[in-house]
Amino acid sequence: MRGNAWTRWPSREALGREGISGARRMVGRAVRLLVVGLLLWGAFHDSRVHGWVAGAGVGGVIVAGALTWAFFRTTLEHRLGPSLAILFLLLGLAAAAHAAGFGTLPLVVWCGCAIAALERMPLAVALPVASIAFAGFAVVDDGTLLGTVASVGGMALAGYTLRLDAEARGTAQRLLAQERAARAAEAESAALAERARIAREIHDVLAHSLSAQLVHLEAARLLIERGAEREHILERVVAARGMARDGLAETRQALSALRGELTPLEEFLSGLVDSAADGADVAITGECRPLSAEASQAVRRVAQEALTNVRKHAPGAKVRVRLDYGAHEVTLDVRDSGGAPGDLAGAGAGYGLLGMRERAELLGGSLRAGPGEEGFVVTLKVPA
């Protein structure tokens, strides 16, 4: 045993009733009724007890029941002093019943005190109390020495067995509570992760769509300030309206993605390149295969952000988009031919590349973005 096993109380879960099956509750009630019946029988039918003494015996049974209930409450609260006081009151009550001529009542009380102490109290205290109770039982027992020793040994074993059973039940209750807490924490973590994923999707859709609209609207503002022709201004406004329409479509697509309904990645990239930049082409290499929703969304969002940056920083540049399906990863490569920065090169908050890198790292992948041989190159690699 561990060093504190002698002074440790059984846990509150072990001493309580939670986790006890209905069948065991019925057995417990039956045992208690049997004990009360034995006590009452001893009070009324003992040949040495007559008259008012029998009535006192009934009162003693009631007092013993109240003290037993109080003992169960104090041990549940781990109160050592009151529990010991109640046990000694019960032992004294049994001694008084024996002195008054009762035979069955003191035996039952002494045995019950011993078993209850072994089951519900620290062993360092329970063993001396049980020894006193068993000594009283042995003194008044009319059986043989061997029978008395066997009875005492059997009751001591029963008390300790009940203790072990209660502690096992208490341990099971604690483990169940910990499992429930772990499941609740896991569910909360999953909910937070899903909220974060939804937030990223909404942010990426809005950032791409609104930044694209900002490009054209800012261009329209500059054209108006420079007194440009109406057709040029109208062209930019129409382009902004188209971007708003595309943003709405992308929002719907993001909602479909959150429901697990994704269009094929190759089809998406082709449509994105056709609508996002002039002189752009897309190439698919490797054996095409379905990707996880997270990996597919990462490729889509990085492609959108990269093409938006091309419009901002190298308007009119030729763009090449290549998607390669490797054995263990998928690689997206977006590069432009370079060019003079546009009037809107400073538009936006500058968080696009950071957001793309974070999205890649969340999936265990990587993202490299920087100058290439001609223009700017964005390369995404994610496990697939």
C-alpha positions in Angstrom: 0.0 0.0 0.0 1.0 3.6 -0.4 2.1 5.5 2.7 -1.2 7.4 3.1 -3.4 4.4 2.5 -4.0 4.0 6.2 -5.1 7.5 6.8 -6.9 8.1 3.5 -10.7 8.2 3.5 -12.6 6.4 0.8 -13.5 9.0 -1.9 -16.9 10.8 -1.8 -17.8 9.0 -5.0 -17.2 5.7 -3.2 -19.2 6.7 -0.1 -22.1 8.1 -2.1 -24.9 6.3 -3.9 -24.2 7.6 -7.4 -23.3 4.8 -9.8 -25.1 2.1 -7.9 -27.3 0.0 -10.1 -31.0 -0.5 -9.3 -30.5 -4.1 -8.5 -27.9 -3.3 -5.9 -30.1 -0.7 -4.4 -32.8 -3.2 -4.0 -30.4 -5.7 -2.4 -29.2 -2.9 0.0 -32.7 -2.1 1.0 -33.5 -5.8 1.6 -30.4 -6.1 3.8 -31.4 -3.1 5.9 -34.9 -4.3 6.3 -33.5 -7.7 7.4 -31.3 -6.0 10.0 -34.2 -3.9 11.3 -36.3 -7.0 11.5 -33.7 -8.9 13.5 -33.4 -6.0 15.9 -37.1 -5.8 16.4 -37.4 -9.5 16.8 -34.6 -9.4 19.4 -36.5 -6.6 21.3 -39.8 -8.4 21.4 -39.1 -12.2 21.4 -36.1 -12.6 23.7 -37.3 -14.7 26.6 -35.3 -12.6 29.1 -36.9 -9.3 28.1 -40.3 -8.3 29.3 -42.5 -5.3 29.8 -41.0 -1.9 29.7 -37.6 -3.3 28.8 -39.0 -4.5 25.5 -40.4 -1.0 24.8 -36.9 0.4 25.6 -35.5 -2.0 23.1 -37.8 -0.6 20.4 -36.7 2.9 21.3 -33.1 1.7 21.2 -33.7 0.3 17.7 -35.0 3.7 16.6 -32.0 5.5 18.2 -29.6 3.1 16.5 -31.3 3.8 13.1 -30.9 7.5 13.6 -27.3 7.2 14.7 -26.6 5.0 11.7 -28.0 7.5 9.3 -25.9 10.3 11.0 -22.8 8.1 10.7 -23.4 7.7 6.9 -23.7 11.5 6.6 -20.6 12.3 8.6 -18.4 9.8 6.8 -19.7 11.1 3.4 -18.4 14.5 4.5 -15.1 13.0 5.9 -15.7 14.2 9.4 -13.6 12.0 11.6 -14.5 13.3 15.1 -18.3 13.1 14.7 -18.0 9.7 13.0 -16.0 8.3 15.9 -18.4 9.8 18.4 -21.4 8.2 16.7 -19.7 4.8 16.5 -18.9 4.8 20.2 -22.4 5.8 21.0 -23.6 2.8 19.0 -21.1 0.5 20.8 -22.3 1.9 24.1 -25.9 1.4 23.1 -25.1 -2.2 22.2 -23.4 -2.7 25.6 -26.4 -1.3 27.4 -28.7 -3.6 25.5 -26.6 -6.6 26.5 -26.7 -5.5 30.1 -30.5 -5.2 29.9 -30.8 -8.7 28.8 -31.1 -8.4 25.0 -29.3 -11.1 23.0 -29.7 -10.4 19.3 -29.7 -6.6 19.3 -26.2 -6.0 20.7 -24.7 -8.6 18.4 -26.2 -7.0 15.3 -25.1 -3.5 16.4 -21.6 -4.6 17.2 -21.2 -6.5 13.9 -22.7 -3.6 11.9 -20.4 -1.0 13.5 -17.3 -3.1 12.7 -18.3 -3.7 9.1 -19.4 0.0 8.6 -16.1 1.2 10.0 -14.0 -1.0 7.8 -16.1 0.1 4.7 -16.3 3.8 5.3 -13.5 5.1 7.5 -9.7 5.4 7.2 -8.1 2.1 8.0 -5.9 3.5 10.8 -9.1 4.3 12.7 -11.4 1.6 11.3 -9.2 -1.3 12.5 -9.2 -0.3 16.2 -12.9 0.4 16.2 -13.7 -2.8 14.4 -11.5 -4.7 16.9 -13.5 -3.2 19.8 -16.8 -4.2 18.2 -15.6 -7.7 17.3 -14.3 -8.1 20.9 -17.8 -7.3 22.2 -19.3 -9.8 19.8 -16.8 -12.5 20.8 -17.4 -12.0 24.5 -21.2 -12.5 24.3 -21.2 -15.1 21.4 -22.4 -18.4 22.6 -20.7 -20.4 19.8 -17.5 -22.3 19.8 -14.1 -20.5 19.7 -13.5 -21.7 16.1 -17.0 -20.6 15.0 -16.5 -17.2 16.7 -13.1 -16.7 15.0 -14.6 -17.7 11.6 -17.5 -15.4 12.1 -15.3 -12.4 13.0 -12.9 -13.2 10.1 -15.8 -13.5 7.6 -17.3 -10.2 8.8 -14.0 -8.4 8.7 -13.4 -9.7 5.1 -16.9 -8.6 4.2 -16.3 -5.1 5.5 -13.0 -4.8 3.6 -14.5 -6.3 0.4 -17.3 -3.7 0.6 -14.6 -1.0 1.0 -12.7 -2.2 -2.1 -16.0 -2.4 -4.1 -16.9 1.1 -3.1 -13.5 2.4 -4.0 -13.7 0.7 -7.4 -17.1 2.3 -8.0 -15.7 5.6 -7.0 -12.8 5.3 -9.3 -15.1 4.4 -12.1 -17.3 7.5 -11.4 -14.2 9.7 -11.4 -13.0 8.3 -14.7 -16.4 8.7 -16.2 -16.5 12.3 -15.1 -13.0 12.9 -16.5 -14.1 11.3 -19.8 -17.2 13.5 -20.0 -15.1 16.5 -19.3 -12.6 15.4 -22.0 -15.4 14.9 -24.5 -16.8 18.3 -23.6 -13.4 19.9 -24.1 -12.9 18.1 -27.3 -16.3 19.2 -28.6 -15.6 22.7 -27.6 -12.2 22.6 -29.3 -13.8 21.1 -32.5 -16.4 23.9 -32.4 -13.7 26.6 -32.0 -11.7 25.0 -34.8 -14.7 25.0 -37.1 -15.5 28.6 -36.3 -11.9 29.5 -37.1 -12.2 27.6 -40.4 -15.4 29.4 -41.3 -13.9 32.7 -40.3 -10.9 32.1 -42.6 -13.2 31.1 -45.4 -15.3 34.3 -45.0 -12.2 36.4 -44.6 -10.5 35.0 -47.7 -13.6 35.4 -49.8 -14.3 38.9 -48.7 -10.6 39.9 -48.9 -10.3 38.7 -52.4 -13.6 40.0 -53.7 -13.4 43.4 -52.0 -9.8 44.0 -52.8 -10.5 43.3 -56.5 -13.4 45.7 -56.4 -11.2 48.3 -54.6 -8.7 48.0 -57.5 -11.2 49.0 -60.1 -13.0 51.6 -58.0 -9.8 53.3 -57.1 -8.8 53.2 -60.7 -12.1 54.8 -61.6 -11.5 57.5 -59.0 -8.1 58.3 -60.4 -9.5 58.4 -63.9 -12.2 60.9 -62.7 -9.6 63.1 -61.1 -7.5 63.1 -64.2 -10.5 64.0 -66.4 -10.4 60.7 -68.3 -13.0 59.9 -70.9 -16.4 58.5 -69.8 -15.8 55.2 -71.5 -12.7 54.5 -69.5 -14.4 55.3 -66.2 -17.4 53.2 -67.1 -15.1 50.3 -68.0 -13.7 50.4 -64.5 -17.1 50.7 -62.8 -18.4 47.8 -64.9 -15.3 45.7 -63.9 -16.0 46.5 -60.2 -19.6 45.4 -60.7 -18.3 42.2 -62.2 -16.1 41.7 -59.3 -19.0 42.2 -56.9 -20.9 39.6 -58.9 -17.9 37.2 -58.7 -17.6 37.8 -55.0 -21.2 36.8 -54.5 -20.6 33.7 -56.5 -17.5 33.0 -54.5 -19.4 33.5 -51.2 -21.9 30.9 -52.4 -19.1 28.6 -53.3 -17.5 29.0 -49.9 -20.8 28.1 -48.3 -21.0 25.1 -50.5 -17.4 24.2 -49.5 -18.4 24.4 -45.8 -21.1 21.9 -46.6 -18.6 19.7 -48.3 -19.9 20.5 -51.9 -16.9 21.6 -53.9 -16.5 22.0 -57.6 -13.6 20.2 -59.2 -10.3 22.0 -58.5 -9.2 22.0 -62.1 -12.5 23.5 -63.3 -12.2 26.2 -60.6 -8.7 27.2 -61.5 -9.6 27.4 -65.2 -12.5 29.6 -64.5 -10.5 31.8 -62.1 -7.7 32.3 -64.6 -10.2 33.1 -67.5 -11.9 35.8 -65.4 -9.0 37.1 -63.4 -6.3 38.0 -65.9 -5.6 38.6 -69.5 -3.0 36.5 -71.1 -3.1 33.9 -68.4 -2.9 30.1 -68.8 -3.3 27.1 -66.5 -1.6 23.7 -66.7 -2.4 20.6 -64.7 0.3 17.9 -64.3 0.3 14.6 -62.5 -2.5 12.2 -61.9 -5.6 14.2 -60.8 -7.2 12.9 -57.6 -9.7 14.2 -55.1 -8.2 16.4 -52.3 -9.4 16.9 -48.8 -11.7 19.9 -48.3 -9.0 21.8 -46.4 -6.2 21.2 -49.0 -8.6 22.0 -51.9 -9.7 25.3 -50.2 -6.0 26.2 -49.5 -5.2 25.9 -53.2 -8.2 27.9 -54.3 -7.6 30.7 -51.8 -3.9 31.0 -52.6 -4.6 31.1 -56.3 -7.2 33.9 -55.8 -4.9 35.9 -53.6 -1.9 35.5 -56.0 -4.0 36.6 -59.0 -5.3 39.6 -57.0 -1.7 40.6 -56.2 -0.8 40.4 -59.9 -3.6 42.8 -60.7 -2.4 45.2 -58.0 1.3 45.1 -58.6 1.8 44.0 -62.2 -1.3 44.9 -64.2 -1.2 43.5 -67.7 1.4 40.9 -66.9 1.1 37.4 -68.3 0.3 34.9 -65.6 1.1 31.1 -65.6 -0.7 28.9 -63.1 0.5 25.3 -62.8 -1.0 22.6 -60.5 1.1 19.5 -60.0 -0.2 16.4 -58.3 2.8 14.7 -56.7 3.0 11.4 -54.9 2.5 12.8 -51.4 1.7 16.5 -52.0 0.1 18.9 -54.4 2.0 22.0 -55.6 0.5 25.2 -56.9 2.8 27.6 -58.8 1.6 31.0 -59.8 4.1 33.3 -61.6 3.8 36.5 -63.6 6.0 38.1 -66.3 6.5 41.2 -64.2 5.9 44.8 -65.1 5.7 48.3 -63.8 3.7 48.7 -60.5 0.2 50.0 -61.1 -1.4 53.0 -59.4 -3.0 50.7 -56.8 0.2 48.9 -55.7 -0.3 50.3 -52.2 -3.9 49.3 -51.9 -4.8 46.8 -49.2 -3.5 46.0 -45.7 -0.6 43.8 -46.8 -1.8 40.7 -45.0 -2.4 38.6 -48.1 0.9 36.7 -48.1 0.7 36.3 -44.4 -2.8 34.8 -44.5 -1.7 32.4 -47.3 1.3 31.2 -45.4 -0.8 30.6 -42.2 -3.3 28.6 -44.2 -0.5 26.4 -45.7 1.2 25.9 -42.3 -2.1 24.9 -40.7 -2.1 22.0 -43.2 1.5 21.0 -42.6 2.6 22.6 -45.9 4.6 25.5 -46.9 4.4 28.7 -49.0 7.2 30.6 -50.8 6.6 34.0 -52.3 9.2 36.2 -53.8 10.8 37.6 -57.0 11.4 35.1 -59.8 13.4 35.2 -63.0 10.9 37.7 -64.6 8.3 38.7 -62.1 6.8 37.4 -58.9 6.4 33.7 -57.9 4.1 32.2 -55.4 4.5 28.5 -54.7 2.3 26.5 -52.4 2.9 22.9 -51.3 0.4 21.0 -49.2 0.2 17.3 -48.2 -2.3 15.4 -50.3 
